[in-house]
Structure formats: C-alpha cells, structure tokens
Amino acid sequence: MDIDILRCEWAKKYGLVGDEGPKYMGVSTNIMTPKKIIVEKLCNALKQYDLIQRRLICILEKCIDKCPVKGKERR
C-alpha cells in the first residue's frame, strides 16, 4: 500500500487537522490537506495554527487507531 507520508505529517505531526486529535485538546485549528502539499502551503497553514495552543502539537490515539497501515512493516 502506498502511503502519502506528507498527508500523515500534515494531520498528525503538525496537528493541522482537528479531527485527527488536536480538537480533543482544545485546539481550534482544522486545515485540511491540500491536493498537493508544498512548503509554501505548509508554512501558510502553520501560520494559521491556533495562537493560544500553538505549542500543543501532538499525536493522539484517534489518528493512530484509524491509520490503515498501523502495525505493518515499512520497506
């Protein structure tokens, strides 16, 4: 299965998609991944990150639980 690592990182590493966990910690940021992720789009999205919770970027269980490739070895 091909994995789009940038999409995973956009959602979980940078905490930009609220439904992947950050909203459960009070973060109001919810910026869906664009069709093509480029540095400029990521930088712009990070500038829009919740100003109050800016330092509270983390990975939560919902993202890991729903990941279609969890537990599969990466080659």
N, CA, C and O of each residue as an XYZ file, in Angstrom:
300
protein
N       0.841     -1.177      0.000
C       0.000      0.000      0.000
C       0.889      1.245      0.000
O       1.815      1.358      0.803
N       0.602      2.154     -0.892
C       1.344      3.412     -0.913
C       0.834      4.322      0.199
O      -0.372      4.450      0.411
N       1.756      4.943      0.893
C       1.412      5.845      1.984
C       1.883      7.242      1.614
O       3.035      7.438      1.227
N       0.993      8.200      1.735
C       1.361      9.587      1.494
C       1.802     10.175      2.835
O       0.998     10.739      3.578
N       3.080     10.033      3.122
C       3.645     10.453      4.409
C       3.370     11.928      4.678
O       3.114     12.307      5.821
N       3.420     12.760      3.650
C       3.183     14.186      3.869
C       1.778     14.453      4.398
O       1.589     15.341      5.229
N       0.797     13.695      3.928
C      -0.571     13.867      4.432
C      -0.655     13.474      5.907
O      -1.294     14.164      6.702
N      -0.014     12.378      6.264
C       0.010     11.958      7.669
C       0.683     13.027      8.529
O       0.178     13.376      9.596
N       1.806     13.537      8.071
C       2.517     14.551      8.842
C       1.706     15.840      8.957
O       1.682     16.461     10.020
N       1.045     16.244      7.878
C       0.199     17.451      7.906
C      -0.839     17.312      9.026
O      -1.046     18.230      9.819
N      -1.484     16.145      9.070
C      -2.563     15.931     10.030
C      -2.059     15.711     11.449
O      -2.560     16.333     12.386
N      -1.062     14.821     11.621
C      -0.692     14.438     12.981
C       0.565     15.119     13.497
O       0.566     15.625     14.618
N       1.620     15.145     12.723
C       2.869     15.736     13.211
C       2.708     17.230     13.469
O       3.150     17.751     14.493
N       2.074     17.900     12.530
C       1.893     19.342     12.669
C       0.560     19.695     13.317
O       0.314     20.861     13.624
N      -0.294     18.714     13.527
C      -1.559     18.929     14.228
C      -2.506     19.875     13.531
O      -3.216     20.632     14.193
N      -2.538     19.851     12.204
C      -3.348     20.804     11.450
C      -4.783     20.348     11.200
O      -5.638     21.169     10.870
N      -5.060     19.059     11.351
C      -6.411     18.546     11.121
C      -7.018     18.185     12.484
O      -6.651     17.182     13.097
N      -7.931     19.007     12.930
C      -8.507     18.859     14.259
C      -9.079     17.490     14.556
O      -8.902     16.974     15.659
N      -9.769     16.886     13.585
C     -10.406     15.587     13.808
C      -9.406     14.460     14.047
O      -9.791     13.384     14.505
N      -8.154     14.686     13.750
C      -7.138     13.656     13.980
C      -6.602     13.694     15.402
O      -5.679     12.952     15.739
N      -7.168     14.544     16.226
C      -6.781     14.545     17.631
C      -6.695     15.899     18.302
O      -7.185     16.043     19.422
N      -6.093     16.907     17.669
C      -5.897     18.182     18.353
C      -7.168     18.839     18.891
O      -7.110     19.524     19.912
N      -8.310     18.648     18.232
C      -9.543     19.293     18.713
C      -9.950     18.763     20.081
O     -10.628     19.458     20.837
N      -9.544     17.545     20.405
C      -9.887     16.966     21.698
C      -9.054     17.557     22.833
O      -9.318     17.299     24.008
N      -8.068     18.337     22.478
C      -7.252     19.019     23.476
C      -7.526     20.521     23.458
O      -6.802     21.298     24.079
N      -8.574     20.922     22.744
C      -8.971     22.323     22.730
C      -8.368     23.154     21.614
O      -8.563     24.369     21.585
N      -7.646     22.540     20.698
C      -7.042     23.265     19.581
C      -8.111     23.529     18.527
O      -8.823     22.611     18.121
N      -8.224     24.771     18.085
C      -9.275     25.132     17.123
C      -8.832     25.017     15.668
O      -9.648     25.220     14.768
N      -7.582     24.700     15.414
C      -7.074     24.597     14.052
C      -7.667     23.373     13.347
O      -7.678     22.273     13.899
N      -8.157     23.579     12.126
C      -8.663     22.484     11.306
C      -8.456     22.858      9.846
O      -9.365     23.366      9.191
N      -7.271     22.606      9.350
C      -6.915     22.940      7.978
C      -6.676     21.635      7.227
O      -5.677     20.951      7.451
N      -7.588     21.303      6.349
C      -7.487     20.048      5.611
C      -6.292     20.082      4.655
O      -5.856     21.143      4.209
N      -5.784     18.901      4.361
C      -4.624     18.813      3.476
C      -5.001     19.199      2.051
O      -6.044     18.782      1.548
N      -4.160     19.990      1.405
C      -4.421     20.338      0.004
C      -4.108     19.135     -0.888
O      -3.470     18.179     -0.448
N      -4.558     19.189     -2.132
C      -4.271     18.093     -3.064
C      -2.769     17.875     -3.217
O      -2.294     16.740     -3.250
N      -2.034     18.970     -3.309
C      -0.582     18.869     -3.425
C       0.037     19.679     -2.286
O      -0.203     20.880     -2.160
N       0.830     19.009     -1.467
C       1.462     19.674     -0.335
C       2.828     20.189     -0.767
O       3.695     19.425     -1.189
N       2.995     21.493     -0.653
C       4.282     22.116     -0.939
C       4.676     22.946      0.279
O       3.836     23.263      1.121
N       5.933     23.286      0.364
C       6.466     24.002      1.524
C       5.681     25.279      1.816
O       5.375     25.566      2.973
N       5.359     26.031      0.795
C       4.655     27.300      0.996
C       3.282     27.078      1.635
O       2.873     27.842      2.510
N       2.573     26.035      1.200
C       1.250     25.751      1.764
C       1.368     25.310      3.224
O       0.549     25.693      4.060
N       2.383     24.508      3.527
C       2.591     24.081      4.902
C       2.935     25.277      5.784
O       2.390     25.413      6.879
N       3.819     26.130      5.328
C       4.197     27.327      6.097
C       2.984     28.220      6.343
O       2.799     28.725      7.450
N       2.169     28.415      5.331
C       0.963     29.237      5.465
C      -0.007     28.611      6.473
O      -0.598     29.316      7.292
N      -0.165     27.296      6.411
C      -1.060     26.610      7.346
C      -0.542     26.736      8.777
O      -1.323     26.973      9.699
N       0.752     26.581      8.967
C       1.323     26.683     10.308
C       1.181     28.087     10.884
O       1.080     28.250     12.100
N       1.171     29.092     10.030
C       0.970     30.476     10.493
C      -0.454     30.682     10.996
O      -0.711     31.598     11.776
N      -1.388     29.827     10.549
C      -2.787     29.934     10.956
C      -3.105     29.074     12.176
O      -4.240     29.068     12.652
N      -2.115     28.351     12.682
C      -2.330     27.462     13.814
C      -2.843     28.241     15.020
O      -2.436     29.380     15.249
N      -3.721     27.636     15.775
C      -4.320     28.210     16.973
C      -3.274     28.973     17.795
O      -2.338     28.369     18.320
N      -3.430     30.280     17.906
C      -2.430     31.112     18.584
C      -2.323     30.805     20.076
O      -1.245     30.934     20.655
N      -3.408     30.408     20.694
C      -3.368     30.112     22.128
C      -2.705     28.768     22.386
O      -1.931     28.632     23.333
N      -2.998     27.783     21.562
C      -2.471     26.432     21.763
C      -1.271     26.131     20.864
O      -0.940     24.963     20.657
N      -0.638     27.129     20.345
C       0.437     26.965     19.357
C       1.474     25.906     19.732
O       1.968     25.203     18.850
N       1.804     25.778     20.967
C       2.865     24.844     21.382
C       2.346     23.450     21.727
O       3.122     22.589     22.140
N       1.071     23.225     21.566
C       0.459     21.966     21.957
C       0.176     21.090     20.738
O      -0.967     20.695     20.509
N       1.202     20.789     19.966
C       1.040     19.939     18.791
C       1.464     18.526     19.194
O       2.597     18.310     19.623
N       0.557     17.581     19.054
C       0.876     16.213     19.448
C       0.083     15.218     18.611
O      -0.872     15.575     17.921
N       0.502     13.973     18.691
C      -0.195     12.887     18.011
C      -1.107     12.225     19.042
O      -0.668     11.899     20.145
N      -2.367     12.030     18.684
C      -3.301     11.376     19.595
C      -3.742     10.034     19.049
O      -3.562      9.731     17.870
N      -4.321      9.242     19.923
C      -4.685      7.874     19.590
C      -5.628      7.737     18.404
O      -5.521      6.757     17.668
N      -6.538      8.666     18.186
C      -7.518      8.522     17.102
C      -6.816      8.388     15.745
O      -7.197      7.549     14.929
N      -5.813      9.199     15.512
C      -5.079      9.122     14.248
C      -4.389      7.772     14.110
O      -4.461      7.127     13.065
N      -3.730      7.363     15.166
C      -3.019      6.085     15.130
C      -4.015      4.933     14.984
O      -3.764      3.994     14.229
N      -5.128      4.996     15.691
C      -6.139      3.949     15.648
C      -6.748      3.803     14.257
O      -7.020      2.683     13.825
N      -6.965      4.895     13.556
C      -7.616      4.871     12.242
C      -6.637      4.668     11.085
O      -7.068      4.480      9.948
N      -5.346      4.703     11.347
C      -4.345      4.585     10.282
C      -4.458      3.220      9.604
O      -4.398      2.191     10.276
N      -4.624      3.203      8.275
C      -4.812      1.928      7.573
C      -3.551      1.068      7.516
O      -3.631     -0.107      7.159
N      -2.412      1.616      7.854
C      -1.168      0.835      7.757
C      -0.509      0.588      9.116
O       0.635      0.135      9.167
N      -1.203      0.874     10.205
C      -0.606      0.660     11.525
C      -0.257     -0.818     11.691
O      -1.003     -1.711     11.289
N       0.877     -1.030     12.281
C       1.319     -2.392     12.524
C       1.951     -3.080     11.332
O       2.403     -4.220     11.443
N       1.991     -2.411     10.200
C       2.612     -3.008      9.018
C       4.058     -2.550      8.923
O       4.369     -1.387      9.180
N       4.920     -3.452      8.562
C       6.330     -3.125      8.451
C       6.582     -2.282      7.219
O       6.045     -2.551      6.144
N       7.398     -1.266      7.385
C       7.751     -0.369      6.282
C       8.956     -0.922      5.554
O       9.923     -1.340      6.190
N       8.915     -0.930      4.268
C      10.045     -1.465      3.473
C      10.878     -0.384      2.911
O      11.861     -0.657      2.222
